[in-house]
């Protein structure tokens, strides 16, 4: 993505002093797909594009994401020391837009995987399905997943961090799942000479992503929640840190109501609820205050942007309505 402008301009919350230098720490591969599959992490892990086509990204920028057809498209990156550097921790993240699921093999949506071995051998992988999302290392010895149903024709940001102590899945900044308490890592990551592939999953049955992938990142460490929020926020807007506000919102996910407050006691007087298509589905106005409770019981299940409009400031975040 070449620019960070959403069709709806959001001003986003402060995220605890995280900055771009922190976000680049441990980054071993980064593909913003600005016209090609060049690795912009500085590690030289450039990709070879196989049949995938450049298309527009989340923000409508042309030639800034790749379209995969679900049949024979993928991006291949040769193995390297940096791609093999994760040993006990990893973070994988990407923006994606599903047109459907793989038209070959099983109905999966592979985002990335380090392997092209049909014997179901891999170092790490991130995949989607009609029943949820999953990530794994060491041939499924270590894994985490969530049964959240993904809508077609909708942009999502996925980030999964796995470490020796915990593994977490975030979808549009919402924490979906944490590593089960009885699950422990059994070994350090497999080191192999197999390529990293985006949009293709070879072990077992061949599967190809069907839709758009953008902003792929791989880290050799587990990012924390604030850093993962930064990955999402920076792709939605380019607002500087000085204009952001820290918003406290709970519970999230929610079923009936939300409590919204400003961490620095800043007053606000309205809240907009916007669906993933960019449509305002509700707007609530009230007497200016630093805490408000709003009713969301009538919303259909799914992800929503929450835009908070204050006195000379705005902020936004995401919620999952169950």
C-alpha positions as CSV (number, residue, x, y, z in Angstrom):
1,X,0.0,0.0,0.0
2,X,1.6,3.3,-1.1
3,X,-0.6,5.6,1.0
4,X,-2.4,5.3,4.2
5,X,-5.7,6.9,3.4
6,X,-9.0,5.1,3.9
7,X,-12.1,6.0,2.0
8,X,-13.4,7.2,5.4
9,X,-10.8,9.3,7.2
10,X,-10.3,8.0,10.7
11,X,-8.3,9.6,13.4
12,X,-6.9,6.8,15.5
13,X,-6.0,6.2,19.2
14,X,-2.6,6.6,20.7
15,X,-1.0,3.3,21.3
16,X,1.4,3.7,24.2
17,X,4.4,5.3,22.5
18,X,5.1,2.6,19.9
19,X,7.0,4.0,16.9
20,X,8.1,2.9,13.5
21,X,11.6,2.0,14.8
22,X,10.0,-0.5,17.3
23,X,7.8,-2.0,14.6
24,X,10.8,-2.7,12.4
25,X,12.6,-4.6,15.2
26,X,12.7,-8.3,14.3
27,X,11.1,-7.8,10.9
28,X,12.5,-10.4,8.6
29,X,10.2,-10.0,5.6
30,X,7.8,-7.2,4.6
31,X,5.8,-7.0,1.4
32,X,3.8,-3.8,0.9
33,X,3.4,-4.8,-2.8
34,X,4.1,-1.4,-4.1
35,X,4.1,-2.5,-7.8
36,X,6.1,-5.7,-7.2
37,X,7.0,-8.3,-4.6
38,X,10.1,-6.6,-3.3
39,X,11.0,-7.2,0.4
40,X,11.1,-3.8,2.1
41,X,12.5,-5.2,5.4
42,X,16.0,-4.7,4.2
43,X,16.8,-8.4,4.2
44,X,16.6,-8.9,0.5
45,X,13.9,-11.6,0.6
46,X,12.3,-10.6,-2.8
47,X,9.5,-12.7,-4.2
48,X,8.9,-14.1,-7.6
49,X,5.3,-13.6,-8.7
50,X,3.7,-16.6,-10.3
51,X,0.5,-15.6,-12.3
52,X,-0.8,-13.3,-9.5
53,X,-1.9,-9.8,-10.8
54,X,-1.5,-6.4,-9.2
55,X,-4.7,-4.8,-8.1
56,X,-6.0,-2.0,-5.8
57,X,-5.4,-2.1,-2.1
58,X,-7.6,-1.4,0.9
59,X,-7.5,2.3,0.2
60,X,-8.2,2.1,-3.6
61,X,-4.5,2.6,-4.6
62,X,-3.9,0.8,-7.9
63,X,-1.0,-1.7,-8.3
64,X,-0.6,-1.9,-4.6
65,X,-1.8,-5.4,-3.7
66,X,-1.9,-8.8,-5.4
67,X,-4.9,-10.7,-6.6
68,X,-4.8,-14.5,-6.4
69,X,-7.2,-16.6,-8.5
70,X,-7.6,-19.7,-6.3
71,X,-6.1,-22.0,-9.0
72,X,-2.5,-21.3,-10.0
73,X,-1.3,-18.1,-8.5
74,X,1.3,-17.5,-5.7
75,X,4.5,-15.7,-4.8
76,X,7.7,-17.6,-4.0
77,X,10.6,-16.3,-1.9
78,X,13.8,-18.3,-1.7
79,X,14.9,-19.6,1.7
80,X,17.4,-17.5,3.5
81,X,19.1,-17.1,6.9
82,X,16.7,-14.4,7.9
83,X,13.6,-16.4,6.9
84,X,15.0,-19.3,9.0
85,X,15.7,-17.0,12.0
86,X,12.5,-17.6,14.0
87,X,13.4,-20.2,16.6
88,X,10.9,-20.0,19.5
89,X,8.7,-17.0,18.5
90,X,7.1,-15.5,15.4
91,X,4.5,-13.0,14.3
92,X,2.8,-13.2,10.9
93,X,0.4,-10.5,9.7
94,X,-1.3,-9.4,6.5
95,X,-4.3,-7.6,5.1
96,X,-6.6,-9.8,3.0
97,X,-9.9,-9.7,1.0
98,X,-11.6,-13.1,0.3
99,X,-13.4,-13.6,-3.0
100,X,-13.8,-17.2,-1.9
101,X,-11.7,-20.2,-0.9
102,X,-9.2,-22.3,-2.9
103,X,-10.7,-23.8,-6.1
104,X,-8.3,-26.7,-5.9
105,X,-7.6,-29.1,-3.0
106,X,-9.6,-28.4,0.2
107,X,-11.5,-25.1,0.9
108,X,-8.7,-23.1,2.5
109,X,-7.3,-19.7,2.0
110,X,-3.5,-20.0,2.5
111,X,-1.9,-16.6,3.3
112,X,1.7,-17.7,3.7
113,X,3.8,-20.9,4.4
114,X,7.5,-21.6,4.6
115,X,7.6,-24.9,2.6
116,X,6.8,-26.3,-0.8
117,X,7.1,-29.9,0.3
118,X,4.0,-32.0,-0.4
119,X,4.8,-34.3,2.5
120,X,3.1,-31.9,4.9
121,X,6.4,-30.6,6.2
122,X,6.6,-26.9,7.0
123,X,8.4,-24.5,9.3
124,X,5.5,-21.9,9.8
125,X,2.2,-21.2,8.1
126,X,-0.9,-18.9,8.3
127,X,-4.1,-20.0,6.7
128,X,-7.8,-19.2,6.6
129,X,-10.9,-21.4,6.0
130,X,-14.7,-21.1,6.0
131,X,-14.6,-22.0,9.6
132,X,-11.9,-19.7,10.9
133,X,-8.2,-18.9,11.0
134,X,-5.2,-20.9,12.1
135,X,-1.4,-20.6,12.4
136,X,1.1,-23.3,13.1
137,X,4.8,-24.1,13.3
138,X,6.8,-27.4,13.1
139,X,4.2,-29.4,11.0
140,X,1.3,-28.5,13.4
141,X,3.3,-29.5,16.5
142,X,2.6,-25.9,17.7
143,X,-0.5,-24.1,16.6
144,X,-3.3,-21.7,17.5
145,X,-6.7,-21.1,15.9
146,X,-10.1,-19.4,16.1
147,X,-13.5,-20.4,14.7
148,X,-14.5,-16.9,13.8
149,X,-16.4,-17.0,10.5
150,X,-14.9,-14.7,7.8
151,X,-17.2,-12.8,5.4
152,X,-16.4,-12.7,1.7
153,X,-15.7,-9.4,-0.1
154,X,-14.5,-7.8,3.1
155,X,-11.1,-6.4,4.1
156,X,-9.5,-7.9,7.3
157,X,-6.3,-7.5,9.1
158,X,-4.9,-10.7,10.6
159,X,-2.0,-10.9,13.0
160,X,-0.9,-14.0,14.8
161,X,1.9,-14.1,17.4
162,X,3.3,-17.4,18.7
163,X,5.9,-17.7,21.5
164,X,7.1,-20.2,24.1
165,X,4.6,-18.7,26.7
166,X,1.6,-17.7,24.7
167,X,0.0,-17.5,21.3
168,X,-2.6,-15.0,20.2
169,X,-4.8,-14.2,17.2
170,X,-5.9,-10.7,16.4
171,X,-8.5,-9.9,13.7
172,X,-8.9,-6.2,13.0
173,X,-7.2,-5.5,16.4
174,X,-9.7,-7.7,18.3
175,X,-8.1,-10.5,20.3
176,X,-9.9,-13.7,19.2
177,X,-8.0,-16.5,20.9
178,X,-5.1,-17.2,23.3
179,X,-3.0,-20.4,23.4
180,X,-4.7,-23.1,25.4
181,X,-3.3,-23.5,28.9
182,X,-2.5,-27.2,28.3
183,X,-0.6,-26.5,25.0
184,X,3.2,-26.1,25.1
185,X,5.8,-25.8,22.5
186,X,7.5,-29.1,21.8
187,X,10.6,-27.9,19.9
188,X,12.3,-25.0,18.3
189,X,11.2,-24.2,14.8
190,X,12.3,-26.4,11.9
191,X,15.1,-25.0,9.9
192,X,14.9,-25.9,6.2
193,X,15.9,-24.7,2.8
194,X,12.4,-24.5,1.5
195,X,10.9,-21.2,0.2
196,X,8.4,-18.9,1.8
197,X,5.3,-18.8,-0.3
198,X,2.5,-16.3,-0.2
199,X,-1.0,-17.4,-1.4
200,X,-0.1,-21.1,-1.8
201,X,-0.2,-24.0,0.6
202,X,1.5,-27.2,-0.6
203,X,1.7,-29.7,2.2
204,X,-1.0,-32.4,1.9
205,X,-3.3,-31.0,-0.8
206,X,-2.4,-28.0,-3.0
207,X,-4.5,-24.9,-2.1
208,X,-4.4,-21.4,-3.5
209,X,-5.6,-18.2,-2.0
210,X,-8.7,-16.8,-3.7
211,X,-8.8,-13.0,-3.3
212,X,-6.4,-10.1,-2.5
213,X,-3.4,-10.2,-0.1
214,X,-1.4,-7.1,1.0
215,X,1.0,-5.8,3.6
216,X,2.5,-9.2,4.5
217,X,4.9,-9.1,7.5
218,X,6.9,-11.8,9.2
219,X,8.8,-11.2,12.5
220,X,11.2,-13.4,14.4
221,X,9.6,-12.3,17.7
222,X,6.1,-12.2,19.2
223,X,4.7,-8.6,18.9
224,X,2.7,-7.3,21.8
225,X,-0.9,-6.0,21.5
226,X,0.2,-2.4,21.2
227,X,2.5,-3.2,18.3
228,X,-0.2,-5.3,16.5
229,X,-2.6,-2.4,16.9
230,X,0.0,-0.2,15.3
231,X,0.1,-2.4,12.2
232,X,-3.6,-2.1,11.8
233,X,-3.8,1.7,12.6
234,X,-1.0,2.7,10.2
235,X,-2.7,1.0,7.3
236,X,-6.0,2.7,8.0
237,X,-4.6,6.2,8.5
238,X,-1.4,8.2,8.5
239,X,-2.3,10.4,11.4
240,X,0.7,11.4,13.5
241,X,1.1,10.3,17.1
242,X,0.4,13.8,18.5
243,X,-3.1,13.9,17.1
244,X,-4.2,10.5,18.5
245,X,-6.2,9.8,21.6
246,X,-6.1,6.7,23.8
247,X,-9.6,5.2,24.0
248,X,-10.7,2.5,26.5
249,X,-13.5,0.3,25.1
250,X,-15.0,-2.8,26.8
251,X,-16.2,-5.5,26.5
252,X,-14.7,-6.5,23.2
253,X,-16.0,-8.7,21.7
254,X,-19.5,-7.7,22.9
255,X,-23.1,-8.8,22.5
256,X,-25.3,-6.0,23.9
257,X,-23.4,-2.8,25.0
258,X,-20.1,-1.0,24.9
259,X,-18.5,1.3,27.4
260,X,-16.3,3.9,25.8
261,X,-14.0,6.3,27.7
262,X,-11.1,8.6,27.1
263,X,-7.9,7.6,29.0
264,X,-6.9,11.3,29.4
265,X,-10.4,12.4,30.3
266,X,-11.0,14.2,27.0
267,X,-14.6,14.9,26.3
268,X,-16.6,13.6,23.3
269,X,-20.2,14.0,22.2
270,X,-20.9,11.4,19.5
271,X,-20.0,7.9,18.3
272,X,-20.4,6.5,14.8
273,X,-20.6,2.8,14.1
274,X,-19.3,1.9,10.6
275,X,-19.4,-1.5,8.9
276,X,-16.6,-3.1,6.9
277,X,-18.1,-1.7,3.7
278,X,-17.6,1.8,5.0
279,X,-21.4,2.5,5.6
280,X,-22.4,4.3,8.8
281,X,-25.0,2.0,10.4
282,X,-25.6,4.1,13.5
283,X,-24.6,7.5,15.0
284,X,-25.3,8.3,18.6
285,X,-25.1,11.8,20.0
286,X,-25.2,12.8,23.7
287,X,-24.1,15.4,26.2
288,X,-20.3,15.8,26.0
289,X,-18.6,13.6,28.6
290,X,-15.4,11.4,28.9
291,X,-17.3,8.2,29.3
292,X,-20.4,6.8,27.5
293,X,-22.2,3.5,27.4
294,X,-23.9,2.7,24.1
295,X,-26.3,-0.1,23.0
296,X,-25.2,-2.3,20.2
297,X,-27.7,-5.1,20.6
298,X,-29.4,-4.4,17.3
299,X,-26.1,-4.8,15.3
300,X,-25.7,-7.9,13.1
301,X,-22.7,-10.0,14.2
302,X,-19.4,-9.0,12.7
303,X,-16.7,-6.4,12.8
304,X,-17.3,-2.7,13.0
305,X,-15.3,0.5,13.2
306,X,-16.1,2.7,16.1
307,X,-15.4,6.4,15.4
308,X,-15.4,8.7,18.5
309,X,-15.9,12.4,17.8
310,X,-14.7,14.7,20.6
311,X,-14.2,18.3,21.2
312,X,-11.6,19.2,18.5
313,X,-10.4,15.6,18.2
314,X,-11.5,12.2,16.8
315,X,-10.4,8.6,17.3
316,X,-11.4,5.2,16.2
317,X,-11.0,1.5,16.9
318,X,-12.7,-1.8,16.0
319,X,-15.1,-4.1,17.8
320,X,-16.4,-7.6,17.2
321,X,-20.2,-7.9,17.7
322,X,-21.1,-11.5,18.6
